[in-house]
Amino acid sequence: MEQKIHQGRNVRRFREMLGIKQEALAFDLGNDWNQNKISMLEQKDVIEDNLLKQISNALKIPVEAFQNFDEEQAVNIIANTFHEGAVANNSGYINCTFNPIDKIVQIHEEKIALYERMLKEKDEMMERLEKLINK
């Protein structure tokens, strides 16, 4: 038995993955849309092609993603492809060549040095302005 792809559920999944609320999608689709209408749309098994194209444009996701995405297949692929320690189907481990905490400290120190230079430049500019004003 072939499992049917639920397009409305796919719209909801992609919308949620993008962090877009139903109200925002309704706004992008036009004046005749609202949150309640989007909620009803996400319950439909099949969505009309022209509406699916509008949603595709609003979410910037290909129409085929809504038409073909099957969560169960995706979970099976992920479960059978990725293993502990695997990255992007690479069975080797990541070998980090730097300490992330050291990088954070370095960036913080660079930021402090930049602020100090900016303050020094501001003080020098204020001195020049005071000299110009006092002339």
Order of alpha helices (4+ residues) and beta strands (2+ residues): alpha-alpha-alpha-alpha-alpha-alpha-alpha
